[in-house]
Amino acid sequence: MASVHSDGGASLLAHRSFVAFWLARTCSGFGFQMLSIVVGWQIYALTHSAFYLGLIGLVQFLPSVTLALWAGHIADQRDRRRVVLLGQLVEWLAIGALTAVTVMHLADVNIILGLIFVISVAKVMEAPSLQSMLPALVPPALLARATAASAVSSQAAMIMGPALGGLLYAFGADVVYGLTAVLYLISIAMVSRLRYEQAPPKRQPASLATLFAGVKFIRERPDVLGVISLDLFAVLLGGATALLPIYAHDILHTGPWGLGLLRAAPAVGALLVGFWLSRHSLEKNVGMIMFLCVAGFGVATLVFALSSNLWLSLIALFATGGFDMVSMVIRGALVQLDTPNEMLGRVNAVNSIFINTSNQLGEFESGMLAALLGAVPAAAIGGIGTLVVVGLWMRLFPSLRKRQRLEEPKPEAA
């Protein structure tokens, strides 16, 4: 099915700017995951209120929806490295403020939520620039492997960051905040060392048309529209993570340790497959490989839905993570390679809106279906729905299904 080769003479480590980029993403990723854990624990310790825990999600969600298009526009209008530096500097200052108010015993729920809102705004503003820098740091032939290596750092942060934050919280919230600030400072130092290998994008005059140009571009490119919409519907239908507490308690009859294993299994699968993809290149049939992996994700979700054995459920969730990593790397590389450099910020911004929305709505959809039909039918419908979407998308986007290689000549920007 797939033709792959090892990395041979072309090594990602030979590209110093990519190494600095990877270290920056790893440090900021670990810092943010640790921050997420300590903020939740600190606010709950102060309020003992689920309402305030929900507000943490709200102050993070609102900027991601309202500011994403503007952030993408800025990514295509300004030096992306400077945008990322400014965003991370604001985040570092806010984390420093969290450390200070905690040390001085001035931490108040409104102060904490306000600073988290500042961090969320800065993170949303920097995200399209950060995502769009990667193609300028490595040659096109290495982009898929660079994407996989970057995804590995994200998965590692998701697995180990919360555990490390929770462990260090025993020494005090200020300790976690302080370490997070140090990690962000390292990230800022690494970003300041980046040097582009490819030419930066041409700036276009700011206008309403350029602000929404990313939406127009995606609509007019079948392959880009296909991969982004496939991701949207696959995540919307196939995510069963919202149901894991129900499965752990009522179906698999396990305790908190079992729930922890269930939550970690997809990330572990994604991490291991990501390591492999960072060392090997997909050479042909990339479109069909992507569709087969999304279908595999649906089948694994269906197996999990019907399983009443903990170990079979863990294997199925591990498989969902592995399949999703392959399809995610292909989708990410296709979007980056098919989009002109001067459009990358706006296209990545639209893509991030789809991803954030599908994650939120996917959990809502799973919860509502489970309330109406039960957890097992809800998860099973999600797996079957993913398979149906794959079949439809293979017919709706034949050029994507027949695509052989990741790298195609880039079209001119609209």
Secondary structure, 3 states (H helix, E strand, C coil): CCCEEECCCCCHHHCHHHHHHHHHHHHHHHHHHHHHHHHHHHHHHHHCCHHHHHHHHHHHHHHHHHCHHHHHHHHHHCCHHHHHHHHHHHHHHHHHHHHHHHHCCCCCHHHHHHHHHHHHHHHHHHHHHHHHHHHHCCCHHHHHHHHHHHHHHHHHHHHHHHHHHHHHHHHCHHHHHHHHHHHHHHHHHHHHCCCCCCCCCCCCCCCHHHHCHHHHHHHHCHHHHHHHHHHHHHHHHHCCHHHHHHHHHHHCCCCHHHHHHHHHHHHHHHHHHHHHHHHEEECCCHHHHHHHHHHHHHHHHHHHHHCCCHHHHHHHHHHHHHHHHHHHHHHHHHHHHHCCHHHHHHHHHHHHHHHHHHHHHHHHHHHHHHHHHCHHHHHHHHHHHHHHHHHHHHHHCHHHHCCCCCCCCCCCCC
